[in-house]
Amino acid sequence: MLPSEDRHAGKASRQLLVVGQGAAGLAAALAAAETARRHGLPVEVTLVEKAPEESAGGNTLWSPSYMRLDAPDRIAPEFEDDMRRASNGRGDELYFHALANNATATVGWLAAHGLEFCSPGYYLSAGPKRIQPVGGGCALVSALLRAARRHGVVVQYGRAAQRLVVENGRVNGLVVASGGAMETILADAVILATGGFQANRDMMHKHFGPGGQNMRLLAPRARHNTGDGIRMAIEHGARISGDWNGMHAEPVDPRGENPAAVVLVYPYGIVVDQNGRRFFDEGGGLVHETWEWFARTVHFETPGARACAILDSRLFDIAGFERAIRSEVPPHRAETLGELARLIGLDPSRFTETVASYNAAATGDPSRFDATRCDGLAASRALHPPKSNWARPIAKPPFLAYPLVGAIAYTFGGLATNAKAEVLGNDGPLPGLFAAGEITGHFYGTAPNAVSVLRALVFGRIAGVEAISYLQRGQSHA
C-alpha cells in the first residue's frame, strides 16, 4: 500500500513513523496524533519499538525523570546560561533557547494527560531546583502510552529499525527486522527517537577506547540502545554533533541487582582503589558536579575498574541519607578498619595507613559539617589528594564500605538537529527526517543536571508537531 492511500476511508492519508518508545518517541507520537486531529488531517501515526512490550521504555522507564524547573509553571531565568556553561560554550544556543521556551508548556501538556508533579529532595546536597512526575519514568511512559493509543497511535513491538527508505532525497519509509524477516514500511516522514549507543560494544570501544565496550549499563533496559538511529541517519547524509567522547555516568554498587543502584554518599567519606589508596578529591564539589568524572575514572583508570567508598557510622546521622543510596544491598560493615579491609579484599596495613593519613589531616571543626552544601570543611594542605569539603575523620565504628563501579546512562554524541527537531545534513534539514532525545548530539563535556528527560519530552513534542506541518505542506503541494 502506498503512503498516500487511506485503507479506511478512500481519501488521501499520510503515514508518519516514530521509532522508539521512550520519552521522546512517545511525546512525538502523541503530539503528532493530536496535531493532525486538531487540523483535520488524515494522518496515521505508527510507533515501532525494537524491544518486546514487557521491556520497552528505554532509559525513561527506570529514570526518576527529574526535570530542571523551579516549578511546573516556572523555569529559572538563568537556565540558558547554565546550559551554556555546562557545554563550555559549544552548545547550540538556539536549541537551548527553544528548550527553555517550551519547557513549561510541555509540562502543562503532560499534566493535561493526567501526570502529577512534585518537587523532590535533591539527594543530600543542594542543587538546581527540579520537578518530577509522581511515579517517575514508569508513570511517564504509562501516561503517554495510554494517551497515544487513545489518539489512534498504533504501537508495534519487536521491530528493529535497519535502514531508512529514501526516494528523490526524501525519507519515505523504514526497513525493519521482525521475527527473522525484513519488512519495508512506507511512510511520508520518520521521527527517530532510538536513544544513544551505550549498548553498542563496537561503538563504545571506538569512541571511548579500551574498556568502553565493557562498561556497565545504568539501566539494563537500555541494552536496546545500540545507535541504530544514529547509524541510519548518517548513512542518509546526516551530520553529527555533540561530544563523541562524552557520556553521563554514575557510580553504582555492582552487588545491586536493581536498576541504577547508585551510591552518592561518597563525598562524605573517602574513596579508595583496589590498592587501598585515595585517588581524587571526594569533596571537590556537589555530587552532581563530580559523579561523571568519578564514574569514568573508576571504570577507565582505576585498577580492576572498582573502588570503595569508606565511611563511618556518622553517615546514619545525616538526615535523609537514604535518598542518596539506591542500592538494595547494605554496606559492608565492621568494628575495626582492619576487619573492614579484609571484608572488601584490601591489604589491611595499607588501607589503615590511608585512613590514618586522612584522619590526621581532617583537623577542622566537625560541627561545621553540612551535607546539604559545600561546607568548606577541608582537610589540611598536607593531604594529597586534597579533601575540599566534608572532611571529618573516619573514626566512629561501625565502619562502612560500599563497592563502586562506573555505569553509563547515555552517550553525548549524536545527530545534528535544529530547534524544529529536523535532522541536519550538510545543506540543511533532511526532508522528512526528525529526531529527538538522546539520539541527538547537544551535550558537551558534562550533562546539564536534570535536563535529559526534559529535552526528550520538549523536542519529542516539537518533532511531532513539525512532522505534521511537513506532511501538511507536502499535501498542499501534491
Long-range contacts (C-beta under 8 A, 24 or more apart in sequence): 1-186, 2-186, 3-172, 3-173, 3-186, 3-187, 3-188, 4-188, 4-478, 6-42, 9-42, 11-42, 12-42, 12-475, 12-478, 13-42, 13-43, 13-44, 14-41, 14-42, 14-43, 14-44, 14-188, 14-189, 14-471, 14-474, 14-475, 15-43, 15-44, 15-46, 15-186, 15-187, 15-188, 16-43, 16-44, 16-45, 16-46, 16-187, 16-188, 16-189, 16-190, 16-191, 16-467, 16-468, 16-471, 17-46, 17-47, 17-48, 17-173, 17-174, 17-185, 17-187, 17-189, 17-190, 17-191, 18-45, 18-46, 18-47, 18-48, 18-153, 18-190, 18-191, 18-193, 18-464, 19-47, 19-48, 19-49, 19-161, 19-174, 19-190, 19-191, 19-192, 19-193, 19-194, 19-229, 20-47, 20-49, 20-50, 20-58, 20-192, 20-193, 20-194, 20-195, 20-229, 20-437, 20-439, 21-47, 21-49, 21-51, 21-56, 21-57, 21-58, 21-141, 21-145, 21-155, 22-57, 22-58, 22-59, 22-60, 22-61, 22-141, 22-193, 22-195, 22-437, 22-456, 23-58, 23-60, 23-65, 23-137, 23-140, 23-141, 23-144, 23-437, 23-453, 23-456, 23-457, 23-460, 24-193, 24-436, 24-437, 24-438, 24-439, 24-456, 24-457, 24-459, 24-460, 24-463, 25-49, 25-191, 25-193, 25-194, 25-436, 25-437, 25-460, 26-141, 26-144, 26-145, 26-148, 26-460, 27-106, 27-144, 27-436, 27-456, 27-457, 27-458, 27-460, 27-461, 27-463, 27-464, 28-191, 28-193, 28-434, 28-436, 28-460, 28-461, 28-463, 28-464, 28-467, 29-148, 29-153, 29-191, 29-464, 30-113, 30-144, 30-147, 30-148, 30-151, 30-153, 30-461, 30-464, 31-109, 31-460, 31-461, 31-462, 31-463, 31-464, 31-465, 32-191, 32-463, 32-464, 32-465, 32-467, 32-468, 33-148, 33-151, 33-152, 33-153, 33-464, 34-151, 34-464, 35-464, 35-465, 35-468, 35-469, 36-468, 36-471, 37-151, 37-152, 39-468, 39-472, 41-468, 41-471, 41-472, 41-475, 43-468, 43-471, 44-152, 44-154, 45-148, 45-151, 45-152, 45-153, 45-154, 46-153, 46-154, 46-155, 46-156, 46-185, 46-187, 47-148, 47-153, 47-154, 47-155, 47-156, 48-156, 48-159, 48-161, 48-174, 48-176, 48-185, 49-155, 49-156, 49-157, 49-158, 49-159, 50-158, 50-159, 50-160, 50-161, 50-194, 50-224, 50-228, 51-157, 51-158, 51-221, 51-224, 52-157, 52-158, 53-157, 55-221, 55-224, 56-157, 57-137, 57-138, 57-141, 57-221, 58-195, 58-219, 58-221, 58-222, 58-224, 58-225, 59-137, 59-195, 59-219, 59-221, 59-222, 59-225, 59-409, 59-410, 59-438, 59-452, 60-137, 60-140, 60-141, 60-453, 60-456, 61-137, 61-138, 61-141, 61-219, 61-221, 62-137, 62-138, 62-218, 62-219, 62-220, 62-221, 62-259, 62-260, 63-136, 63-137, 63-219, 63-260, 63-452, 63-453, 64-120, 64-132, 64-136, 64-137, 65-132, 65-133, 65-136, 65-137, 65-140, 65-453, 66-120, 66-130, 66-131, 66-132, 66-449, 66-450, 66-453, 67-103, 67-107, 67-130, 67-131, 67-132, 67-450, 67-451, 67-453, 67-454, 67-457, 68-128, 68-129, 68-130, 68-448, 68-449, 68-450, 68-451, 68-454, 69-103, 69-104, 69-107, 69-129, 69-130, 69-131, 69-454, 70-129, 71-119, 71-129, 71-131, 72-104, 72-107, 72-108, 72-111, 72-117, 72-131, 73-104, 73-107, 73-108, 74-104, 75-100, 75-103, 75-104, 76-128, 76-129, 79-103, 82-128, 82-448, 83-448, 83-451, 86-443, 86-444, 86-445, 86-446, 86-447, 86-448, 87-442, 87-443, 87-444, 87-445, 87-448, 88-444, 88-445, 90-243, 90-444, 90-445, 91-442, 91-443, 91-444, 92-241, 92-418, 92-419, 92-442, 94-418, 94-419, 95-417, 95-418, 95-419, 95-442, 96-442, 97-419, 98-419, 98-458, 98-459, 98-462, 99-451, 99-454, 99-455, 99-458, 99-459, 102-458, 102-461, 102-462, 103-454, 103-458, 106-454, 106-457, 106-458, 106-461, 107-131, 109-461, 110-140, 110-143, 110-144, 110-457, 113-143, 113-144, 113-147, 114-143, 114-146, 114-147, 115-139, 115-140, 115-143, 121-320, 121-323, 123-264, 123-287, 123-288, 123-323, 123-324, 124-264, 124-265, 124-268, 124-287, 124-318, 124-320, 124-321, 124-323, 124-324, 124-371, 124-372, 125-267, 125-286, 125-287, 125-288, 125-371, 125-372, 125-373, 125-374, 126-286, 126-372, 126-373, 127-286, 127-288, 127-449, 128-449, 128-450, 130-450, 137-453, 140-453, 159-183, 160-228, 161-192, 161-194, 161-228, 161-229, 161-232, 162-228, 162-232, 163-232, 163-235, 164-190, 164-232, 164-233, 164-235, 164-236, 164-433, 166-236, 169-431, 170-431, 170-432, 171-236, 171-430, 171-431, 171-432, 171-433, 172-432, 188-432, 188-471, 188-474, 189-432, 189-433, 189-434, 189-467, 189-470, 189-471, 190-432, 190-433, 190-434, 191-421, 191-434, 191-435, 191-436, 191-460, 191-463, 191-464, 191-467, 192-229, 192-232, 192-233, 192-415, 192-423, 192-433, 192-434, 192-435, 192-436, 192-439, 193-229, 193-435, 193-436, 193-437, 193-439, 193-456, 193-460, 193-463, 194-225, 194-227, 194-228, 194-229, 194-230, 194-439, 195-222, 195-224, 195-225, 195-229, 195-410, 195-437, 195-438, 195-439, 196-225, 196-227, 196-230, 196-410, 196-411, 196-412, 196-413, 196-414, 196-438, 196-439, 197-225, 197-226, 197-227, 197-230, 197-411, 197-413, 198-222, 198-225, 198-247, 198-408, 198-409, 198-410, 198-411, 199-223, 199-224, 199-225, 199-226, 200-225, 200-226, 200-227, 203-227, 207-244, 207-245, 207-411, 207-413, 208-245, 208-247, 208-300, 209-300, 211-299, 211-300, 211-305, 212-300, 214-305, 215-249, 215-299, 215-406, 215-407, 215-408, 216-252, 216-254, 216-299, 216-405, 216-406, 216-407, 216-408, 217-407, 217-408, 218-249, 218-250, 218-252, 218-259, 218-260, 218-262, 218-407, 218-408, 218-409, 219-259, 219-260, 219-409, 220-259, 221-259, 222-409, 222-410, 225-410, 225-438, 229-415, 229-435, 229-439, 230-413, 230-414, 230-415, 230-439, 233-415, 233-423, 233-430, 233-433, 233-435, 234-415, 236-425, 236-430, 236-433, 237-425, 237-426, 237-430, 238-415, 238-416, 238-423, 238-424, 238-425, 238-430, 238-433, 239-415, 239-416, 239-424, 239-425, 239-426, 240-413, 240-414, 240-415, 240-416, 240-441, 241-413, 241-414, 241-415, 241-416, 241-417, 241-440, 241-441, 241-442, 242-412, 242-413, 242-414, 242-440, 242-441, 242-442, 242-443, 242-444, 243-412, 243-413, 243-441, 243-443, 243-444, 243-445, 244-411, 244-412, 244-413, 244-441, 245-413, 246-411, 246-412, 246-413, 246-443, 246-444, 246-445, 246-446, 246-447, 247-292, 247-296, 247-408, 247-409, 247-410, 247-411, 247-412, 248-292, 248-408, 248-409, 248-410, 248-412, 248-443, 248-447, 248-452, 249-291, 249-292, 249-295, 249-296, 249-299, 249-406, 249-407, 249-408, 249-409, 250-291, 250-292, 250-295, 250-406, 250-407, 250-409, 251-291, 251-294, 251-295, 251-298, 251-307, 251-309, 251-404, 251-405, 251-406, 251-407, 252-327, 252-404, 252-405, 252-406, 252-407, 253-327, 253-329, 253-402, 253-403, 253-404, 254-306, 254-403, 254-404, 254-405, 255-327, 255-329, 255-403, 256-326, 256-327, 256-328, 256-329, 257-328, 258-326, 258-327, 258-328, 260-326, 260-407, 261-326, 261-327, 261-328, 261-329, 262-324, 262-325, 262-326, 262-327, 263-309, 263-324, 263-325, 263-326, 263-327, 263-402, 263-404, 264-291, 264-324, 264-325, 265-309, 265-311, 265-315, 265-318, 265-321, 265-324, 265-325, 265-402, 266-294, 266-309, 266-402, 266-404, 267-389, 267-390, 268-311, 268-315, 268-318, 268-371, 268-390, 268-392, 269-309, 269-310, 269-311, 269-312, 269-315, 269-394, 269-400, 270-309, 270-310, 270-354, 270-355, 270-358, 270-387, 270-394, 271-307, 271-308, 271-309, 271-310, 271-404, 272-307, 272-308, 272-310, 272-346, 272-351, 272-354, 273-302, 273-303, 273-304, 273-306, 273-307, 274-302, 274-303, 274-304, 274-306, 274-307, 274-345, 274-346, 275-303, 275-346, 275-347, 275-350, 276-341, 276-346, 276-347, 276-350, 276-351, 276-353, 276-354, 277-350, 277-354, 278-354, 278-358, 278-385, 279-307, 279-385, 280-385, 281-385, 281-386, 281-387, 281-388, 282-387, 282-390, 283-374, 283-378, 283-387, 283-388, 283-389, 283-390, 283-391, 284-388, 284-389, 285-374, 286-373, 286-374, 287-324, 288-449, 292-446, 292-447, 294-406, 295-406, 295-407, 296-406, 297-406, 298-404, 298-405, 298-406, 299-405, 299-406, 300-406, 305-405, 305-406, 306-403, 306-404, 306-405, 307-403, 307-404, 307-405, 308-344, 308-346, 308-401, 308-402, 308-403, 308-404, 309-401, 309-402, 309-404, 310-340, 310-355, 310-394, 310-399, 310-400, 310-401, 311-394, 311-399, 311-400, 311-401, 311-402, 312-394, 312-395, 312-396, 312-397, 312-398, 312-399, 312-400, 313-396, 313-397, 313-398, 313-399, 313-400, 314-392, 314-396, 315-400, 318-371, 321-371, 325-402, 327-402, 331-400, 331-401, 331-402, 332-400, 332-401, 332-402, 332-403, 333-398, 333-399, 333-400, 333-401, 334-397, 334-398, 334-399, 335-397, 335-398, 335-399, 336-397, 336-399, 337-394, 337-399, 340-399, 340-400, 340-401, 343-401, 344-401, 344-403, 355-394, 357-383, 358-383, 358-387, 358-393, 358-394, 359-393, 359-394, 359-395, 361-387, 361-391, 362-387, 362-391, 362-392, 362-393, 364-391, 366-392, 366-393, 409-452, 410-438, 410-447, 410-452, 411-438, 412-441, 412-443, 412-444, 412-447, 413-441, 414-438, 414-439, 414-440, 414-441, 414-442, 415-439, 415-440, 415-441, 416-440, 416-441, 417-442, 417-459, 419-462, 420-462, 420-466, 421-459, 421-460, 421-462, 421-463, 421-466, 422-466, 431-470, 432-470, 434-463, 434-466, 434-467, 434-470, 435-463, 436-460, 436-462, 436-463
